[in-house]
């Protein structure tokens, strides 16, 4: 029994260490910035940023800010 447990333990350690067993989100954007050019004061501007989750886990967006 001991001879069976050790190889299984090694395989699990290798999988965890190599990242194969890790599920992580990975966000990717079609474009990261937009330049509106010259804008009159009070003019309403709108833009939609398209992004996707290319990872293997759920992507949670908690905070969005504009600069």
C-alpha positions in Angstrom: 0.0 0.0 0.0 2.8 2.4 0.8 4.3 1.9 -2.6 1.1 3.0 -4.2 0.5 6.2 -2.1 4.0 7.7 -2.7 3.7 7.9 -6.6 0.2 9.3 -6.3 1.4 11.9 -3.9 4.2 12.9 -6.2 1.8 13.2 -9.2 -0.5 15.5 -7.2 2.5 17.7 -6.1 3.7 18.0 -9.7 0.3 19.0 -11.0 -0.2 21.6 -8.3 3.3 23.0 -8.8 3.1 23.2 -12.6 -0.2 25.1 -12.6 -2.2 22.5 -14.5 -4.5 22.1 -11.5 -4.9 25.9 -10.9 -7.9 27.6 -12.3 -7.5 31.4 -12.8 -9.4 34.1 -14.6 -7.6 36.0 -17.3 -9.2 39.2 -18.7 -8.3 40.4 -22.2 -9.6 43.6 -23.8 -10.1 44.3 -27.5 -8.8 47.8 -26.8 -7.5 49.3 -23.6 -7.8 53.1 -24.3 -9.9 55.4 -26.4 -9.1 59.0 -27.5 -12.1 61.2 -27.9 -10.1 64.1 -29.3 -11.3 67.6 -28.7 -14.6 67.7 -26.8 -16.9 70.6 -26.0 -17.7 71.1 -22.4 -21.0 69.4 -21.5 -20.9 67.1 -24.5 -22.0 63.5 -23.6 -19.4 60.9 -24.5 -19.9 57.2 -24.6 -17.7 54.2 -25.4 -18.1 50.4 -24.8 -15.0 48.4 -23.9 -15.3 44.8 -25.0 -13.5 42.2 -22.9 -13.5 38.5 -22.4 -12.4 36.0 -19.8 -9.8 33.8 -21.4 -9.0 32.0 -18.1 -10.4 28.8 -16.6 -12.1 30.3 -13.6 -14.9 32.9 -13.0 -13.8 36.5 -13.6 -15.3 38.9 -11.0 -15.0 42.6 -11.6 -15.2 44.4 -8.3 -14.2 48.0 -9.0 -14.1 50.1 -12.2 -12.6 53.6 -12.4 -12.1 56.1 -15.2 -9.0 58.1 -15.5 
